[in-house]
Amino acid sequence: MWQEYINATSIEQVLSLLAAEKDQARIIAGGTDLVLEMREDFHQEVKTLIDISRIEKLDEITLDDAGYIHIGAGVTHNQCVASEIIRDGALPLALASLEVGAPQIRNTGTIVGNLVTASPANDTIVPLVALKAVLNIRSLDGERQVALSDFYTGVRTHVLQPDEMVTEIIVPSMAAEQHGEYLKLGLRKAQAISLVNMAVLLGLDEGKITSASITLGAVAPTIIHASAAEDYLVGKELSEDIIDQAADLARQAARPINDIRSSADYRQEITRVLVKRGLTHIMTGEEGARFPDSPVLLMSKDANKEKPTLDDIPTIPGKTPIITRINGKEFTFNKGHRGTLLHLIRDFAQLTGTKVGCEEGECGACTVFMDGKAVMSCLVPAPRAHMAEIITIEGLGTEEDLHPVQESFIEYGAVQCGYCTPGFIMSAAKLLEEIPHPSEEEIKTAISGNLCRCTGYYKILQAVEEASQKEGA
C-alpha cells in the first residue's frame, strides 16, 4: 500500500508533488477504484497518495454565462445526481451518475476519477463523450484542454501525464431543442458493471433531427460513436421504422468481446435494444422519466458545506498522527496509516460493530458516516479520517436508548445472522434523516449497497418502513 498520504490543501501543492514524484505519486479523491487496485498490487511503484477531496472549490458544479457547465475534480456522483445544473443541462450525465454502484459509492467516487480510471464499461464516460465534454488539465508547465473523445488511447490508458492533473470537466449545456437519454444493462440492479451502456443526444427542430450523437460503452476498447446510425438519423423524423434501422446500425458498430459476464453476440444484441429504447423514449417524451424527483443520496443536507483546516504535510506512520472524531470522541492514532478506515475503526479504535465483509465495496457491511455521508469504510484510506467526523453503529444509539431503526430490526426479526445488520442499520438511519417517510422504492435504493447473505430482505424492508413511522425517527 502507500507509504505517504497527503491531504492536499491546494492545486499548486498537488502539482508540485506530482512534478517531484512523477510515477511514484497518484491523486486520490474517492478512491473507490484506486484503493482496490493498490490492495491487489496493481501500482507497486506508487509510494505517495495525494488526497484532493478537501481542496476548496474542487467539489463545485457551476454554469458560466456562456452556457458551459464546469464540474470540479472533486465532484462526486451523488453531487451530480443532486445538481439542478446537471439535471437541466446534462441529463444523460445525471442518469449515468445515478447508475454508479450504490449510494455509499456515489458519495465518495468522483466523476473525474471515473474518467481517469478509463474503463470502457464506466458509466459517466459515455454520456460525457456524447455531450462533447472537454477536460481541463494542468501541470506546473501550464494548462491544456483535451476533448474527452481524444483523451483515451486504449483500455484503461489515456494521454494524462504523470505530472498532470485533471482540474475540471467542461460540458456545453444542452440547448432547449436537445433531448438526451442514458441506459445500461448490468447483471443486477445496483453495484453492477455495465455489460453495455449507451447515451443518445438528439437535436430536434419541429420533429426533424438536426444533430445526433450515439455513444456506446463496454463494446470496444474505448467509448465509440455509432457513426452510421448518427448519420442515418440526421434529417429524418423519429418513427418506429427509423428507430429500428438506427438501432440495427448501432448494433453493427459494436465490437465487443466474449468474457465471463457476457458473449459478444449478446452484447451486440443488447446494444440494439438499448439504442432502440433510448430513441423511443425521446420520441415519446419519456427520456429521463425514471429519474426520481428526490433521489436518495444517504447524505446530510450540509455535508458539503464545511471543510476542516488541514496542515499541508504528509501523514506518515510514526511521524504525524491521524486526529479524528469518532462518535463525538476525539481519537489520535499513531498507527494504521497504511490501511483503510475500516481497520482504523476496528483495530485501533476497538469499535468492532462495523463489520469486515468483502473489503471491495460490494456488501456494505462496513458502512459508516464520514462528514455526514454514508460511505464504505473499506474503500476509504485511514488518513482521510484526519480532521473528519466519523459515526459508527456504536454512535447511532445506546443500549438504553436505541435508534428507531435498531428497535424495529429487533421487533420485526430483521436481524437474522446479524453480520450484515450494522451496515443495513446505518444506511436506513441515514435514509430516515434524509427522507423521514420514504417509499418502498426509496428504501430499496437506500439499502441497494448492502447485501444480506441470509436473503431476508422482506423483514428488513418492513423494519425500515415501521421505523419511519416512529416518533423521533
C-alpha positions as CSV (number, residue, x, y, z in Angstrom):
1,M,0.0,0.0,0.0
2,W,1.0,3.7,0.2
3,Q,4.0,5.0,2.2
4,E,2.9,8.6,2.5
5,Y,-0.6,10.2,2.4
6,I,-1.0,13.9,1.9
7,N,-4.3,15.6,2.5
8,A,-3.7,18.4,0.0
9,T,-4.8,22.0,0.6
10,S,-4.3,23.5,-2.9
11,I,-4.0,22.6,-6.6
12,E,-0.5,24.2,-6.6
13,Q,0.6,21.8,-3.8
14,V,-0.7,18.8,-5.8
15,L,1.1,19.9,-9.0
16,S,4.4,20.4,-7.2
17,L,4.2,17.0,-5.6
18,L,3.3,15.3,-9.0
19,A,6.3,17.1,-10.7
20,A,8.6,15.9,-7.9
21,E,7.5,12.3,-7.6
22,K,6.1,11.5,-11.1
23,D,5.1,7.8,-11.3
24,Q,5.6,7.3,-7.6
25,A,2.6,9.5,-6.8
26,R,-1.1,9.2,-7.5
27,I,-4.0,11.6,-7.0
28,I,-6.9,10.1,-4.9
29,A,-10.3,11.7,-4.4
30,G,-12.9,9.0,-3.8
31,G,-10.6,6.0,-4.0
32,T,-13.3,3.6,-4.9
33,D,-11.1,2.2,-7.8
34,L,-7.6,3.1,-6.6
35,V,-7.7,1.6,-3.1
36,L,-8.8,-1.8,-4.6
37,E,-6.1,-1.6,-7.3
38,M,-3.4,-0.9,-4.7
39,R,-4.6,-3.7,-2.5
40,E,-4.1,-6.0,-5.4
41,D,-0.6,-4.6,-6.1
42,F,-1.5,-3.1,-9.4
43,H,0.5,0.1,-8.6
44,Q,3.6,-1.2,-6.9
45,E,5.5,1.9,-8.0
46,V,3.2,4.2,-6.1
47,K,4.5,5.4,-2.7
48,T,2.5,8.6,-2.2
49,L,-1.2,9.3,-2.4
50,I,-2.3,12.9,-2.8
51,D,-5.8,13.4,-1.5
52,I,-7.6,16.3,-3.3
53,S,-11.1,15.7,-1.7
54,R,-10.9,18.7,0.6
55,I,-9.4,21.3,-1.7
56,E,-11.6,24.4,-1.8
57,K,-13.9,24.8,-4.8
58,L,-12.9,21.4,-6.5
59,D,-16.2,20.0,-5.4
60,E,-18.3,22.7,-7.1
61,I,-20.6,22.5,-10.1
62,T,-21.1,25.8,-11.8
63,L,-22.8,27.2,-15.0
64,D,-21.0,30.1,-16.7
65,D,-22.5,32.9,-18.7
66,A,-21.6,31.3,-22.0
67,G,-23.7,28.2,-21.1
68,Y,-20.9,25.8,-20.2
69,I,-21.1,23.6,-17.1
70,H,-17.9,23.3,-15.0
71,I,-17.5,20.1,-12.9
72,G,-14.6,20.2,-10.5
73,A,-12.3,17.3,-10.0
74,G,-13.7,16.6,-6.5
75,V,-17.4,16.4,-7.6
76,T,-18.9,13.1,-6.6
77,H,-21.5,11.1,-8.5
78,N,-24.2,12.0,-5.9
79,Q,-23.4,15.7,-6.2
80,C,-24.2,15.3,-9.9
81,V,-27.4,13.4,-9.1
82,A,-28.4,16.2,-6.8
83,S,-27.4,19.1,-9.0
84,E,-30.2,21.0,-10.8
85,I,-27.5,22.3,-13.2
86,I,-26.6,18.8,-14.3
87,R,-30.2,17.6,-14.4
88,D,-31.3,20.6,-16.6
89,G,-28.2,20.9,-18.8
90,A,-26.7,17.4,-18.9
91,L,-29.5,15.0,-18.2
92,P,-27.7,11.9,-19.6
93,L,-24.8,12.5,-17.1
94,A,-27.3,12.7,-14.2
95,L,-28.9,9.5,-15.3
96,A,-25.5,7.8,-15.6
97,S,-24.3,9.1,-12.2
98,L,-27.4,7.5,-10.6
99,E,-26.4,4.1,-12.1
100,V,-22.9,4.1,-10.5
101,G,-22.5,1.5,-7.7
102,A,-24.7,2.2,-4.7
103,P,-25.4,5.4,-2.6
104,Q,-22.3,4.8,-0.5
105,I,-20.1,4.5,-3.6
106,R,-21.7,7.6,-5.2
107,N,-20.9,9.6,-2.0
108,T,-17.2,9.1,-2.5
109,G,-16.5,8.2,-6.1
110,T,-15.9,11.2,-8.3
111,I,-16.8,11.9,-12.0
112,V,-13.2,12.8,-12.9
113,G,-12.0,9.6,-11.1
114,N,-14.4,7.6,-13.2
115,L,-12.9,9.2,-16.4
116,V,-9.3,8.7,-15.4
117,T,-9.8,5.1,-14.5
118,A,-10.6,4.8,-18.2
119,S,-12.6,1.5,-18.2
120,P,-14.8,1.4,-21.3
121,A,-17.5,0.0,-19.1
122,N,-17.6,3.0,-16.7
123,D,-20.9,4.8,-16.7
124,T,-20.2,8.5,-16.9
125,I,-17.7,8.5,-19.7
126,V,-20.4,7.5,-22.3
127,P,-22.8,10.5,-21.8
128,L,-19.9,12.9,-21.4
129,V,-18.5,11.9,-24.8
130,A,-21.9,12.3,-26.3
131,L,-22.2,15.8,-24.7
132,K,-18.8,16.8,-26.2
133,A,-17.1,17.3,-22.8
134,V,-13.6,18.8,-22.6
135,L,-11.1,18.1,-19.8
136,N,-9.1,21.0,-18.3
137,I,-5.6,19.6,-17.5
138,R,-2.9,21.4,-15.5
139,S,0.8,20.9,-14.6
140,L,3.5,23.3,-13.4
141,D,4.3,23.9,-17.1
142,G,0.8,25.3,-17.8
143,E,-2.7,24.3,-18.8
144,R,-4.2,22.5,-21.7
145,Q,-7.7,21.3,-22.8
146,V,-8.4,17.9,-24.3
147,A,-11.7,16.7,-25.7
148,L,-12.8,13.7,-23.8
149,S,-13.2,11.8,-27.1
150,D,-9.4,12.3,-27.7
151,F,-8.4,11.5,-24.1
152,Y,-8.3,7.7,-24.4
153,T,-5.7,5.6,-26.1
154,G,-7.0,2.2,-25.2
155,V,-8.4,0.1,-22.3
156,R,-7.5,2.0,-19.1
157,T,-5.0,4.2,-20.9
158,H,-5.1,7.9,-21.7
159,V,-3.0,10.9,-22.5
160,L,-2.7,12.2,-19.0
161,Q,1.0,12.6,-18.0
162,P,2.3,11.7,-14.5
163,D,2.9,15.3,-13.6
164,E,-0.6,16.4,-14.8
165,M,-4.0,16.8,-13.0
166,V,-7.5,17.0,-14.4
167,T,-8.9,20.0,-12.6
168,E,-12.4,20.2,-14.2
169,I,-14.7,18.9,-16.8
170,I,-16.3,21.5,-19.1
171,V,-19.6,20.5,-20.7
172,P,-21.7,22.5,-23.1
173,S,-25.2,22.8,-21.5
174,M,-27.9,21.1,-23.6
175,A,-30.0,23.5,-25.6
176,A,-33.8,23.6,-25.3
177,E,-34.1,21.7,-28.6
178,Q,-31.8,18.9,-27.5
179,H,-33.0,15.7,-25.9
180,G,-30.9,13.0,-24.3
181,E,-31.1,9.6,-22.6
182,Y,-28.7,7.2,-20.9
183,L,-29.3,3.5,-20.5
184,K,-27.3,0.5,-19.3
185,L,-27.6,-3.2,-18.7
186,G,-25.8,-4.9,-15.8
187,L,-26.2,-8.3,-14.2
188,R,-28.2,-6.8,-11.3
189,K,-30.0,-3.5,-10.5
190,A,-27.2,-2.0,-8.3
191,Q,-23.5,-2.4,-7.8
192,A,-23.2,-3.7,-11.4
193,I,-20.6,-3.1,-14.1
194,S,-22.2,-2.4,-17.5
195,L,-22.5,-5.3,-20.0
196,V,-23.4,-2.5,-22.4
197,N,-24.3,1.2,-21.9
198,M,-25.2,3.9,-24.3
199,A,-26.1,7.6,-24.4
200,V,-28.1,9.3,-27.1
201,L,-28.3,13.1,-27.7
202,L,-30.6,14.4,-30.5
203,G,-31.2,18.0,-31.7
204,L,-34.8,18.4,-32.9
205,D,-36.4,21.2,-34.9
206,E,-40.2,20.7,-35.4
207,G,-39.7,17.0,-35.1
208,K,-36.9,16.7,-37.6
209,I,-33.5,15.6,-36.3
210,T,-30.8,18.2,-36.8
211,S,-28.0,16.5,-35.0
212,A,-27.4,13.1,-33.5
213,S,-24.8,11.6,-31.1
214,I,-25.0,8.0,-30.0
215,T,-22.1,6.7,-27.9
216,L,-21.6,3.1,-26.8
217,G,-19.6,1.7,-23.8
218,A,-18.3,-1.8,-23.0
219,V,-18.4,-2.8,-26.6
220,A,-14.9,-1.7,-27.7
221,P,-11.5,-0.8,-26.1
222,T,-12.7,2.8,-25.7
223,I,-16.1,4.6,-25.9
224,I,-17.2,4.7,-29.6
225,H,-19.8,6.5,-31.7
226,A,-22.4,4.6,-33.7
227,S,-21.4,6.9,-36.6
228,A,-23.5,5.2,-39.3
229,A,-26.6,5.4,-37.0
230,E,-25.9,9.1,-36.3
231,D,-25.6,9.9,-40.0
232,Y,-28.7,8.0,-40.8
233,L,-30.8,9.9,-38.3
234,V,-29.9,13.4,-39.3
235,G,-32.7,15.0,-41.5
236,K,-35.3,12.4,-40.5
237,E,-38.2,12.3,-38.1
238,L,-38.4,9.7,-35.4
239,S,-40.7,6.8,-36.2
240,E,-40.7,3.1,-35.3
241,D,-39.2,2.1,-38.6
242,I,-36.5,4.8,-38.5
243,I,-35.6,3.8,-34.9
244,D,-35.4,0.2,-35.8
245,Q,-33.0,0.9,-38.6
246,A,-30.8,3.2,-36.5
247,A,-30.7,0.7,-33.7
248,D,-29.5,-2.0,-36.1
249,L,-26.8,0.3,-37.4
250,A,-25.7,0.9,-33.8
251,R,-25.6,-2.9,-33.3
252,Q,-23.3,-3.2,-36.3
253,A,-21.0,-0.6,-34.8
254,A,-20.4,-2.5,-31.6
255,R,-17.2,-4.5,-31.5
256,P,-17.5,-6.4,-28.1
257,I,-15.5,-9.3,-26.7
258,N,-16.6,-12.6,-25.1
259,D,-15.9,-12.7,-21.4
260,I,-17.1,-14.3,-18.2
261,R,-20.0,-11.8,-18.0
262,S,-21.4,-11.9,-21.5
263,S,-20.9,-13.2,-25.0
264,A,-20.0,-10.8,-27.8
265,D,-23.3,-11.7,-29.7
266,Y,-25.4,-10.9,-26.6
267,R,-23.6,-7.5,-26.2
268,Q,-24.3,-6.7,-29.8
269,E,-28.0,-7.5,-29.4
270,I,-28.3,-5.5,-26.2
271,T,-26.7,-2.6,-28.0
272,R,-29.5,-2.7,-30.5
273,V,-32.1,-3.0,-27.7
274,L,-30.7,-0.1,-25.7
275,V,-30.4,2.3,-28.6
276,K,-33.9,1.4,-29.7
277,R,-35.2,2.0,-26.2
278,G,-33.4,5.3,-25.9
279,L,-34.6,6.7,-29.2
280,T,-38.1,5.5,-28.4
281,H,-38.0,7.4,-25.1
282,I,-37.1,10.6,-26.9
283,M,-39.8,10.0,-29.5
284,T,-42.5,9.6,-26.8
285,G,-41.1,12.3,-24.5
286,E,-40.1,9.8,-21.8
287,E,-36.4,10.5,-21.7
288,G,-35.2,10.6,-18.1
289,A,-38.7,9.6,-16.8
290,R,-37.2,7.1,-14.4
291,F,-35.1,9.8,-12.6
292,P,-36.6,10.4,-9.1
293,D,-37.9,13.7,-8.0
294,S,-35.9,13.4,-4.8
295,P,-33.1,10.9,-5.3
296,V,-31.8,9.0,-2.3
297,L,-28.3,10.2,-1.5
298,L,-27.6,9.0,2.1
299,M,-26.1,12.4,2.7
300,S,-26.8,15.1,5.3
301,K,-28.0,18.4,3.8
302,D,-25.0,20.3,5.0
303,A,-22.4,17.5,4.2
304,N,-20.6,19.5,1.5
305,K,-20.6,22.9,3.2
306,E,-17.7,23.0,5.6
307,K,-14.2,21.7,5.2
308,P,-11.7,21.3,8.0
309,T,-8.5,23.2,8.4
310,L,-5.7,20.9,7.3
311,D,-1.9,21.0,7.5
312,D,-0.2,20.6,4.2
313,I,2.2,18.0,5.5
314,P,2.4,14.2,4.8
315,T,0.6,11.9,7.1
316,I,3.4,9.4,7.8
317,P,3.2,6.5,10.2
318,G,5.3,7.2,13.3
319,K,5.7,10.9,12.5
320,T,2.3,12.5,12.1
321,P,-0.8,11.3,13.8
322,I,-4.3,10.9,12.4
323,I,-6.5,13.1,14.6
324,T,-10.2,12.4,14.2
325,R,-13.6,12.3,16.0
326,I,-15.5,9.1,16.2
327,N,-18.9,9.1,17.7
328,G,-18.2,12.5,19.3
329,K,-15.0,11.5,20.9
330,E,-11.5,12.7,19.7
331,F,-9.0,9.9,18.8
332,T,-5.3,10.3,18.0
333,F,-3.8,7.4,16.0
334,N,-0.1,6.9,15.5
335,K,-0.6,3.7,13.7
336,G,-2.9,2.4,11.0
337,H,-2.0,5.0,8.3
338,R,-1.4,2.4,5.6
339,G,-4.7,0.7,5.9
340,T,-8.3,1.7,5.4
341,L,-10.8,3.5,7.7
342,L,-12.5,0.1,8.3
343,H,-9.4,-1.3,10.1
344,L,-8.6,2.0,11.8
345,I,-12.1,1.9,13.4
346,R,-11.9,-1.8,14.3
347,D,-8.2,-2.5,15.1
348,F,-7.2,0.8,16.6
349,A,-10.3,2.4,17.9
350,Q,-11.6,-1.0,19.0
351,L,-15.1,-0.3,17.7
352,T,-15.9,-3.7,16.2
353,G,-19.6,-3.1,15.4
354,T,-18.6,-2.1,11.8
355,K,-18.0,-5.4,10.1
356,V,-15.3,-6.7,7.7
357,G,-17.2,-8.1,4.7
358,C,-16.0,-8.2,1.1
359,E,-13.5,-5.3,1.5
360,E,-14.3,-4.4,-2.1
361,G,-17.2,-2.0,-1.6
362,E,-19.7,-4.6,-2.6
363,C,-21.5,-5.8,0.6
364,G,-22.0,-2.6,2.7
365,A,-21.2,-4.4,6.0
366,C,-18.6,-1.7,6.7
367,T,-21.0,1.3,6.2
368,V,-20.2,4.3,8.4
369,F,-20.9,8.0,8.2
370,M,-18.0,10.3,7.3
371,D,-18.6,14.0,7.4
372,G,-22.4,13.5,7.1
373,K,-22.2,10.9,4.2
374,A,-22.8,7.2,4.3
375,V,-19.6,5.6,2.9
376,M,-18.0,2.1,2.5
377,S,-15.2,2.4,5.1
378,C,-13.3,-0.5,3.4
379,L,-12.6,1.9,0.4
380,V,-11.6,4.9,2.5
381,P,-7.9,5.3,3.3
382,A,-7.4,5.7,7.0
383,P,-5.6,9.1,6.7
384,R,-8.7,10.5,5.1
385,A,-10.2,10.4,8.6
386,H,-7.8,13.1,9.7
387,M,-9.9,16.0,11.0
388,A,-13.1,14.2,9.8
389,E,-16.2,13.4,11.8
390,I,-17.0,9.7,11.8
391,I,-20.1,8.0,13.1
392,T,-20.2,4.2,13.5
393,I,-23.0,1.8,14.6
394,E,-21.9,2.3,18.2
395,G,-22.6,6.0,17.9
396,L,-26.1,5.6,16.5
397,G,-27.9,4.8,19.7
398,T,-27.2,3.4,23.2
399,E,-28.3,0.2,24.9
400,E,-30.8,2.3,26.9
401,D,-31.9,4.5,24.0
402,L,-31.8,2.6,20.7
403,H,-32.3,4.3,17.4
404,P,-35.8,3.7,15.9
405,V,-34.2,1.5,13.2
406,Q,-32.4,-0.6,15.7
407,E,-35.7,-1.1,17.7
408,S,-37.5,-2.1,14.5
409,F,-34.9,-4.6,13.4
410,I,-35.3,-6.3,16.7
411,E,-39.1,-6.1,16.8
412,Y,-39.6,-7.4,13.2
413,G,-36.9,-10.1,13.2
414,A,-34.7,-8.4,10.6
415,V,-31.5,-9.4,12.3
416,Q,-31.1,-13.0,11.2
417,C,-27.4,-14.0,11.5
418,G,-26.6,-10.4,12.3
419,Y,-23.3,-9.9,10.4
420,C,-24.7,-7.5,7.8
421,T,-27.1,-5.8,10.2
422,P,-24.8,-2.8,11.3
423,G,-24.4,-1.8,7.6
424,F,-28.1,-2.0,6.9
425,I,-29.0,0.0,10.0
426,M,-26.5,2.7,9.1
427,S,-27.9,3.0,5.6
428,A,-31.5,3.0,6.9
429,A,-30.8,5.6,9.6
430,K,-29.2,8.0,7.1
431,L,-32.2,7.5,4.8
432,L,-34.7,8.4,7.5
433,E,-32.6,11.5,8.3
434,E,-32.8,12.5,4.7
435,I,-36.4,11.3,3.9
436,P,-38.4,10.8,7.1
437,H,-41.2,8.8,5.4
438,P,-39.7,7.1,2.4
439,S,-41.5,4.9,-0.1
440,E,-40.7,1.3,-0.6
441,E,-38.7,2.1,-3.7
442,E,-36.6,4.7,-1.8
443,I,-35.9,2.2,1.0
444,K,-34.7,-0.3,-1.6
445,T,-32.5,2.3,-3.2
446,A,-31.0,3.2,0.3
447,I,-30.1,-0.4,1.0
448,S,-29.0,-1.3,-2.5
449,G,-25.4,-1.2,-1.4
450,N,-26.0,-3.7,1.4
451,L,-26.0,-7.4,0.9
452,C,-27.8,-9.9,3.2
453,R,-26.3,-13.4,2.8
454,C,-29.3,-14.8,4.6
455,T,-31.5,-13.3,1.8
456,G,-34.1,-11.9,4.3
457,Y,-34.8,-8.6,2.6
458,Y,-38.6,-8.6,3.3
459,K,-38.1,-8.3,7.0
460,I,-35.5,-5.6,6.6
461,L,-37.8,-3.6,4.3
462,Q,-40.6,-4.0,6.8
463,A,-38.4,-2.9,9.7
464,V,-37.2,0.3,8.0
465,E,-40.8,1.2,6.9
466,E,-42.0,0.7,10.5
467,A,-39.1,2.7,11.9
468,S,-40.1,5.6,9.7
469,Q,-43.5,5.7,11.5
470,K,-41.9,6.0,14.9
471,E,-41.6,9.3,16.7
472,G,-38.1,10.7,16.6
473,A,-37.1,8.6,13.5
